[in-house]
Amino acid sequence: MSDLSRRRLLGLLGAAATVPALAACGSSLGGGSAPAAGGAARSIKVGLVVPKSGVYAALGTDMQAGWDLWLAQHGGKFGDVTVQTVVADEGETPQTGQPAVQKVLQSDGVDVVVGLVNSSTALGVANLFAESKKLLLVTNAGAADVTGKARNPYIWRTSFVNAQISAAMGQHLAATGFKDGVFAIAPDYAAGSEVISGFTKAFEAGGGKVVGSAKPAFGKTSDYQPFLTQIQQSGAKATFCFFSGAEAITFVKQYAQFGLAPAIPLYGSGFLTEGSVLKQQAAAAVGVQTTLHYSDQLDNASNKAFVEAYKKANNGASPSCFSVQTYDAANVLDRALRTATGVDGDALSKALGGIGTVDDSPRGPWTFDGQSPRQNIYLRTVQDKGGTLVNAITQDLGPQSQPT
């Protein structure tokens, strides 16, 4: 899709998003109260905070599409609890993301916040949820501290931990002939640092050696040639990287144009080739291998039904992990509200801890381990399937929890 077409699409989606936002201005029954068993139906107001602008706008589009699909499939309700959604633009940095969260919590009076792409934003708002005692369901941001050192009972995630994804690749590369040297590269911000750290620890634990690394400026780098030259001169046998959104498109294209791929194959965390970026990377992405907890190519009944419904609802567009993570946020809230005594953070947190295995997720069965998913990680290879690029499943690397 061209940049112009994407801007037009996001503009239309942004305009459409004002409808639920306006509808959500009504009461949620004094802050909301989920029904006890056999109780009267209530409502819950949810703040969906996702990027509608900036480098991660495409991720936000997928996240909202996943959320909207689950609600459309269930009559706009969690059980008999009516859902009102307020959409806010996270943007791409904490300078835009934190005010967006503050707005939905304070001005819009939501009961629950769902979303967040940026790890620094998620860390920056953690205290807001501890103070307000309201629930945050993170549907992307993978900072370990959110459910680790800075953990509080009100923040859960339905996505991943940065190092969880990259450690799986570190283990895989160490076991498959690349011990002599890998070059690691990721943007210079919180998520990038955690991804490289998780990869390096796992790779070195398996006997591998990182022969070089680089941290391009986040959101400001458009020419990767100096870094590609470093990779070429490093003696690396492979490159491991983390990029997402617009940066992933640029890096993969320039990596191919520089001619590195035949001699130094490219590996990465799955966000490198995930979602709408893959189509724009085009032939440059073929052969790139990544690790992730989802692909629309997964062969299970829940995923097949999900992919079919998602494409129908989104003009043929395929779902991404960003779609699934937010779809599953609605799924676990629905499960939690079956037993929760209210929509306050304490009631919902207690209920989430008791939902057990999420056995109908498109990603395959997963469980909460602590407040973050224990889930299967898959090795994926970009392939041309009848003229369409896909992240084909190469290997199931088994269940992984948040690294300690």
C-alpha distance (Angstrom), angle and dihedral (degrees) to the residues before:
residue distance angle dihedral
M1 . . .
S2 3.81 . .
D3 3.80 120.9 .
L4 3.81 89.0 -113.1
S5 3.79 92.3 52.1
R6 3.78 91.1 46.8
R7 3.81 91.7 51.4
R8 3.79 90.2 50.4
L9 3.81 91.1 48.8
L10 3.79 93.5 48.3
G11 3.78 89.5 47.1
L12 3.77 91.0 54.7
L13 3.79 91.9 46.3
G14 3.78 90.7 48.1
A15 3.79 90.8 52.1
A16 3.79 91.0 48.2
A17 3.78 90.2 50.2
T18 3.82 90.8 64.5
V19 3.78 90.7 69.5
P20 3.84 96.9 67.2
A21 3.79 89.1 37.2
L22 3.81 91.6 58.0
A23 3.77 91.9 42.8
A24 3.77 89.3 52.7
C25 3.79 93.5 61.4
G26 3.79 90.3 87.9
S27 3.79 126.7 91.3
S28 3.78 122.4 -68.1
L29 3.80 90.0 -158.2
G30 3.74 96.1 -81.8
G31 3.78 95.6 -43.7
G32 3.77 95.3 -27.0
S33 3.76 133.7 -83.3
A34 3.77 123.8 -150.2
P35 3.77 116.1 -141.0
A36 3.74 122.9 -98.3
A37 3.79 113.1 -135.4
G38 3.77 107.4 -53.8
G39 3.82 92.4 3.4
A40 3.79 128.1 139.0
A41 3.78 119.4 -82.2
R42 3.79 116.1 -92.1
S43 3.78 135.2 179.5
I44 3.77 136.0 -114.9
K45 3.79 126.4 -154.4
V46 3.82 114.5 -145.9
G47 3.79 126.5 -166.7
L48 3.80 109.0 -146.3
V49 3.81 104.1 -160.4
V50 3.80 109.9 -174.8
P51 3.83 135.5 141.4
K52 3.78 112.8 -83.0
S53 3.81 93.2 164.7
G54 3.80 137.7 28.2
V55 3.79 132.7 39.3
Y56 3.83 93.6 -35.3
A57 3.82 98.4 46.3
A58 3.81 92.2 114.7
L59 3.82 89.7 56.0
G60 3.77 90.0 52.9
T61 3.79 90.6 51.9
D62 3.80 90.4 55.1
M63 3.80 92.5 45.3
Q64 3.78 93.6 52.8
A65 3.80 90.6 45.5
G66 3.81 90.5 55.0
W67 3.79 92.2 49.0
D68 3.79 93.3 46.0
L69 3.80 92.4 48.5
W70 3.81 94.4 54.5
L71 3.80 91.5 49.5
A72 3.80 92.0 45.9
Q73 3.80 89.7 52.8
H74 3.81 91.6 51.0
G75 3.79 103.4 42.3
G76 3.80 94.2 -101.1
K77 3.79 91.7 -66.7
F78 3.77 143.5 106.5
G79 3.78 97.4 -138.0
D80 3.81 101.3 -52.8
V81 3.81 93.4 -23.0
T82 3.81 110.9 109.0
V83 3.81 113.2 -134.7
Q84 3.80 122.8 -140.8
T85 3.82 115.3 -170.9
V86 3.79 126.7 -154.7
V87 3.83 111.7 -168.2
A88 3.81 119.9 -152.0
D89 3.80 130.6 179.0
E90 3.80 112.6 -116.0
G91 3.79 93.0 -172.4
E92 3.79 115.1 -164.3
T93 3.82 106.8 -69.9
P94 3.82 139.3 46.4
Q95 3.81 87.4 -105.7
T96 3.81 88.4 69.5
G97 3.80 100.5 24.0
Q98 3.78 99.9 54.8
P99 3.82 94.8 51.6
A100 3.81 89.1 48.7
V101 3.80 90.6 55.3
Q102 3.81 91.4 45.6
K103 3.79 90.1 51.6
V104 3.80 96.5 54.0
L105 3.80 92.2 43.4
Q106 3.77 98.4 44.6
S107 3.81 109.0 22.3
D108 3.80 99.7 30.1
G109 3.79 95.7 35.1
V110 3.80 96.9 -140.1
D111 3.78 121.0 -178.5
V112 3.83 96.1 -146.0
V113 3.79 135.1 19.2
V114 3.82 120.3 -145.5
G115 3.80 127.1 -174.6
L116 3.84 136.7 28.9
V117 3.79 123.9 162.1
N118 3.79 101.4 -172.6
S119 3.80 116.3 79.6
S120 3.80 93.8 -153.6
T121 3.80 89.7 54.4
A122 3.80 91.8 50.6
L123 3.80 91.1 51.5
G124 3.79 91.6 44.8
V125 3.81 94.7 56.0
A126 3.81 98.1 42.1
N127 3.80 93.2 101.1
L128 3.82 91.4 51.8
F129 3.78 89.6 64.1
A130 3.78 94.2 44.0
E131 3.80 89.5 52.0
S132 3.79 96.7 43.4
K133 3.80 93.8 38.9
K134 3.78 90.9 -136.3
L135 3.79 127.2 136.2
L136 3.80 125.7 -102.8
L137 3.79 117.3 -166.8
V138 3.81 106.8 -165.7
T139 3.79 109.7 -149.9
N140 3.78 98.6 -176.5
A141 3.83 121.9 -4.9
G142 3.80 105.5 106.4
A143 3.82 104.2 -166.1
A144 3.80 107.8 146.1
D145 3.79 94.7 -141.7
V146 3.81 92.2 62.4
T147 3.80 89.1 74.1
G148 3.81 94.8 15.3
K149 3.80 129.4 48.5
A150 3.82 93.9 -4.2
R151 3.79 93.3 41.3
N152 3.77 119.9 144.5
P153 3.81 127.1 174.2
Y154 3.81 93.7 -106.5
I155 3.81 99.5 62.2
W156 3.80 120.8 76.9
R157 3.79 130.8 159.7
T158 3.79 134.1 -145.7
S159 3.79 93.2 -171.5
F160 3.81 126.3 61.3
V161 3.78 144.8 -83.1
N162 3.80 114.9 -102.0
A163 3.80 94.3 -125.0
Q164 3.82 91.8 43.9
I165 3.80 90.3 68.3
S166 3.80 98.5 39.3
A167 3.81 95.5 43.2
A168 3.80 89.0 60.3
M169 3.80 89.0 57.1
G170 3.80 91.5 45.8
Q171 3.79 90.4 54.9
H172 3.80 91.6 45.9
L173 3.82 96.4 49.6
A174 3.79 92.5 46.1
A175 3.79 89.0 54.1
T176 3.80 97.0 45.7
G177 3.78 107.6 56.7
F178 3.81 106.7 -77.9
K179 3.80 99.9 103.6
D180 3.82 91.4 114.4
G181 3.77 93.5 71.9
V182 3.79 148.3 -30.7
F183 3.81 128.5 -175.1
A184 3.83 113.7 -139.7
I185 3.80 123.7 -154.4
A186 3.81 133.9 172.0
P187 3.83 138.0 146.6
D188 3.79 117.7 -78.9
Y189 3.80 101.5 -104.5
A190 3.80 138.5 90.6
A191 3.80 98.7 -77.3
G192 3.79 93.5 44.7
S193 3.80 92.0 51.7
E194 3.80 93.0 49.3
V195 3.80 93.0 47.7
I196 3.81 93.0 52.0
S197 3.80 92.1 44.1
G198 3.81 92.6 50.8
F199 3.79 92.1 47.1
T200 3.81 94.1 46.4
K201 3.80 95.2 49.2
A202 3.80 92.9 50.1
F203 3.81 94.2 41.7
E204 3.80 94.0 49.3
A205 3.81 91.6 43.9
G206 3.80 85.9 58.9
G207 3.80 91.7 51.6
G208 3.80 98.3 -94.8
K209 3.80 128.4 138.7
V210 3.80 126.7 -140.6
V211 3.81 104.2 -145.8
G212 3.79 97.6 -173.4
S213 3.79 144.4 -5.5
A214 3.79 140.4 -165.3
K215 3.80 138.3 -169.8
P216 3.82 112.7 -157.4
A217 3.80 115.5 -160.5
F218 3.81 109.2 -86.6
G219 3.79 115.5 -113.8
K220 3.80 92.4 -2.5
T221 3.81 104.8 71.6
S222 3.79 118.5 94.3
D223 3.81 100.0 150.1
Y224 3.80 113.5 61.3
Q225 3.80 96.2 172.5
P226 3.83 94.9 108.0
F227 3.80 89.5 53.6
L228 3.80 93.0 44.5
T229 3.80 88.2 53.4
Q230 3.82 88.9 53.4
I231 3.79 90.0 52.1
Q232 3.81 92.1 48.7
Q233 3.80 92.1 50.7
S234 3.82 96.3 42.4
G235 3.79 97.7 78.9
A236 3.82 90.0 -123.5
K237 3.80 119.4 163.5
A238 3.82 91.4 -154.8
T239 3.79 141.5 3.6
F240 3.79 124.5 -126.4
C241 3.79 116.6 -164.8
F242 3.76 145.6 168.6
F243 3.80 119.8 -149.1
S244 3.78 131.2 140.3
G245 3.78 138.5 -173.2
A246 3.79 118.0 -0.3
E247 3.80 92.6 -8.0
A248 3.81 90.8 57.9
I249 3.80 90.6 55.2
T250 3.78 92.8 50.6
F251 3.80 96.6 44.3
V252 3.81 96.3 47.8
K253 3.80 92.4 47.1
Q254 3.80 93.4 48.2
Y255 3.82 92.0 44.9
A256 3.81 89.1 57.5
Q257 3.80 94.0 42.3
F258 3.81 90.1 51.9
G259 3.80 88.6 57.1
L260 3.79 97.6 -124.7
A261 3.80 100.6 125.7
P262 3.84 99.6 80.1
A263 3.81 93.5 54.6
I264 3.82 101.3 25.8
P265 3.82 109.5 32.1
L266 3.79 118.2 -148.3
Y267 3.81 122.9 -120.1
G268 3.76 129.9 172.2
S269 3.75 152.6 153.3
G270 3.79 106.0 -68.1
F271 3.78 95.4 -104.8
L272 3.80 86.6 76.6
T273 3.82 91.3 77.7
E274 3.79 101.2 16.4
G275 3.77 127.4 125.1
S276 3.78 125.1 -18.7
V277 3.81 93.7 -11.1
L278 3.81 91.0 75.1
K279 3.79 94.2 65.7
Q280 3.80 90.8 49.6
Q281 3.80 92.8 47.9
A282 3.82 86.9 56.3
A283 3.81 118.0 170.1
A284 3.80 91.5 -6.0
A285 3.82 89.2 74.2
V286 3.82 98.1 52.6
G287 3.80 109.7 118.5
V288 3.81 95.9 15.9
Q289 3.81 110.7 136.5
T290 3.78 124.9 -150.3
T291 3.79 141.6 169.3
L292 3.79 122.2 -128.5
H293 3.79 142.6 142.5
Y294 3.81 94.0 -114.9
S295 3.78 146.0 37.4
D296 3.78 127.3 169.1
Q297 3.82 84.6 -127.9
L298 3.82 93.6 69.0
D299 3.78 110.5 128.9
N300 3.79 104.5 -134.3
A301 3.81 131.2 112.8
S302 3.80 95.7 -116.2
N303 3.79 92.4 52.0
K304 3.80 94.5 46.2
A305 3.81 90.8 53.2
F306 3.80 91.4 43.9
V307 3.80 94.4 50.1
E308 3.80 91.9 48.9
A309 3.82 93.0 49.3
Y310 3.80 93.4 43.5
K311 3.79 93.8 51.3
K312 3.80 90.8 48.1
A313 3.80 91.4 51.7
N314 3.81 95.5 43.6
N315 3.80 106.4 45.2
G316 3.78 94.6 -96.1
A317 3.80 96.5 -49.3
S318 3.80 114.3 145.5
P319 3.81 121.0 -123.9
S320 3.78 123.0 -110.9
C321 3.78 134.6 -157.2
F322 3.82 86.2 -92.7
S323 3.80 89.0 59.8
V324 3.81 92.6 47.2
Q325 3.80 95.4 46.7
T326 3.80 91.1 55.6
Y327 3.81 93.1 40.0
D328 3.80 87.1 54.7
A329 3.80 91.1 49.1
A330 3.79 88.2 62.5
N331 3.79 89.1 44.7
V332 3.81 94.9 54.5
L333 3.80 93.0 43.3
D334 3.79 87.9 54.3
R335 3.79 90.2 51.2
A336 3.80 93.0 45.6
L337 3.79 93.3 51.1
R338 3.79 90.4 58.0
T339 3.81 88.3 74.5
A340 3.81 105.5 15.6
T341 3.81 117.3 112.7
G342 3.81 92.6 -148.7
V343 3.77 144.6 -10.6
D344 3.79 95.3 -101.0
G345 3.78 117.2 116.8
D346 3.79 95.3 -106.0
A347 3.81 94.0 53.1
L348 3.79 94.4 44.6
S349 3.81 94.7 44.7
K350 3.79 90.9 52.2
A351 3.80 91.0 48.3
L352 3.81 93.9 48.1
G353 3.79 89.2 54.8
G354 3.78 89.8 60.5
I355 3.81 103.8 45.5
G356 3.81 94.4 96.3
T357 3.80 121.3 -164.0
V358 3.79 117.5 5.6
D359 3.78 93.5 -140.0
D360 3.80 100.5 173.8
S361 3.80 101.5 54.7
P362 3.81 119.3 128.5
R363 3.82 88.5 -129.0
G364 3.81 91.1 58.8
P365 3.81 128.1 -100.7
W366 3.80 116.3 -32.2
T367 3.78 139.3 165.5
F368 3.77 137.9 -154.9
D369 3.79 110.5 -100.3
G370 3.77 101.2 -169.5
Q371 3.79 100.9 -34.4
S372 3.82 98.2 -37.5
P373 3.81 132.0 72.2
R374 3.77 125.0 -87.7
Q375 3.79 99.1 -154.4
N376 3.78 144.2 153.2
I377 3.79 116.4 -88.7
Y378 3.79 117.7 -148.2
L379 3.79 131.7 -153.5
R380 3.81 107.0 -134.4
T381 3.81 133.0 -169.8
V382 3.81 123.9 -160.3
Q383 3.79 108.3 -120.3
D384 3.79 135.9 172.1
K385 3.79 105.6 -117.4
G386 3.78 110.3 -172.2
G387 3.78 92.3 -36.0
T388 3.80 94.9 -42.9
L389 3.78 122.4 101.7
V390 3.80 114.0 -130.0
N391 3.79 138.6 174.4
A392 3.80 96.7 -118.1
I393 3.80 117.0 -158.1
T394 3.80 108.3 -111.1
Q395 3.80 99.4 170.7
D396 3.81 141.1 -7.8
L397 3.80 104.7 -126.3
G398 3.80 92.5 -168.0
P399 3.82 134.8 -119.1
Q400 3.80 119.3 -30.7
S401 3.79 131.2 -173.3
Q402 3.79 130.7 -162.4
P403 3.81 105.7 -62.8
T404 3.78 114.9 -113.3
